[in-house]
Amino acid sequence: MKKGLDALRECKRRFPDGDSAEIAMGAAVDGLLANKFLMGANDRNRRYVDWIDNLYKDVETMEKRWEDGGFDANV
């Protein structure tokens, strides 16, 4: 839960408009779902969908999920 709150704080820092922070958090989820490898299309047929490890582990992981979903954080 702490990592999720840390991610939310980072989104609020980057996107002071509350709605934009929520959109960014949702974009990370969308990116996780769009990543075929994390969703099980890998040699182990294993899904990597833990929200702590694969979504909000740290800011860099959250940014990767944004990229996976095509979210442009620079807008």
N, C-alpha and C positions, 0 to 999 in steps of 0.2 A: 504494500500500500504506500509506503514511503517513497518508493521509486516512481510510482504513478503520480504522487503529489509533487515530487521534484520535477517531473516532466511537465505537469500542468503549470507550475511556477515559471519554468523556462518558456513555455508557450506564452504565458501572460506577459513575460518580460519582452519577448520578441514581437508579440502582437497585442499591444495594450487594449485594443478593442476586445471586450470579452467574447463576442461572437466569433471573432477570428481565432482566438485561442482554442475555443471548442472545436472549430473547424479543423485546426491543425492537429488536435488530439484525434479526431475522427479520421483524418487523413493517414495517420500512422496505422490505425486499425485497417483501413482500406488497403494500405500498402502491404501489410502483413498478409492479408487475404489474397492479394495479387501476386505474391511471390510464390511461384510454383514449387520451388525447392522447399521452402518452409512449410508449404501446405501438403507435402508428401511425395512430390514428383522427384524423388532422389533414389539413389541406389539401395537405400534401406527401406524405402516406402514408409519412412517415419515422418510424422508431422512435428514441426518445431513451432508451436504456437503459444508457448508460455508467455504471458504478458510481461513478466519481469525480465526474463532472459532474451526474448525475441521482439519486444515491443518498446519497453521503456527502461531497459537496463541502464542506459545512460543517454546523454544527449546525442552522441554519435549514432547509437542504435536507432533512436527515434528518427534521426535525419535519414538513415538508410531506408527505413520504412516509408518515409515521405517520398524518397526517390523511387522506390518500388511501385508506388501508386501514382507517380507522376505529379505529385504536389510540389508547386513552386513556392518555397518559403521566402523568396526574394520579392514577391509581389507586394 
